[in-house]
């Protein structure tokens, strides 16, 4: 047997046992599902908030940028010789 096949068989057995446990303890299983769903939703909300924060920081940094005007060099014209 290859390692991949062994891992697949073990995962299938664990999945079957998890389903059987879920049937026997339905309330606990539903509570577990709710925990997982809320954790995923919380992660999605946090990542969206983080992206929005980074976008606003980028916009604020761009808005605060003030370009410096080049200073014109004063040149003496030939008409004003002393």
SULNORPE-V586786 format. One record per residue. N is the residue number from 1. SS is DSSP state (a for helix, b for strand, c for the rest). PSI is psi in whole degrees, -180 to 180 (none if undefined). NEAR is the number of other ideal C-beta (glycine too) atoms within 12 Angstrom. Layout:
[[N & SS & PSI & NEAR] [N & SS & PSI & NEAR]]
This chain:
[[1 & c & 139 & 9] [2 & c & 164 & 8] [3 & a & -39 & 9] [4 & a & -44 & 10] [5 & a & -39 & 11] [6 & a & -44 & 12] [7 & a & -41 & 13] [8 & a & -43 & 14] [9 & a & -43 & 15] [10 & a & -43 & 15] [11 & a & -39 & 14] [12 & a & -40 & 14] [13 & a & -45 & 14] [14 & a & -40 & 14] [15 & a & -43 & 14] [16 & a & -44 & 14] [17 & a & -37 & 14] [18 & a & -40 & 18] [19 & a & -43 & 15] [20 & a & -43 & 14] [21 & a & -39 & 15] [22 & a & -35 & 18] [23 & a & -40 & 14] [24 & a & -33 & 12] [25 & c & 67 & 15] [26 & a & -42 & 14] [27 & a & -43 & 12] [28 & a & -36 & 15] [29 & a & -43 & 18] [30 & a & -40 & 14] [31 & a & -39 & 14] [32 & a & -44 & 17] [33 & a & -43 & 17] [34 & a & -40 & 14] [35 & a & -45 & 14] [36 & a & -45 & 14] [37 & a & -46 & 14] [38 & a & -34 & 14] [39 & a & -42 & 14] [40 & a & -44 & 14] [41 & a & -40 & 14] [42 & a & -42 & 14] [43 & a & -41 & 14] [44 & a & -45 & 14] [45 & a & -42 & 14] [46 & a & -41 & 14] [47 & a & -37 & 14] [48 & a & -43 & 14] [49 & a & -39 & 14] [50 & a & -43 & 14] [51 & a & -42 & 14] [52 & a & -42 & 14] [53 & a & -45 & 14] [54 & a & -38 & 14] [55 & a & -44 & 14] [56 & a & -40 & 14] [57 & a & -40 & 14] [58 & a & -42 & 14] [59 & a & -40 & 13] [60 & a & -41 & 12] [61 & a & -38 & 12] [62 & a & -35 & 12] [63 & a & -30 & 10] [64 & a & -13 & 10] [65 & c & 125 & 10] [66 & c & 116 & 8] [67 & c & 144 & 7] [68 & c & 128 & 6] [69 & c & 139 & 6] [70 & c & 141 & 6] [71 & c & 126 & 6] [72 & c & 133 & 6] [73 & c & 136 & 6] [74 & c & 127 & 7] [75 & c & 143 & 8] [76 & c & 133 & 9] [77 & c & 160 & 7] [78 & a & -20 & 7] [79 & a & -22 & 7] [80 & a & 43 & 8] [81 & c & 144 & 6] [82 & c & none & 5]]
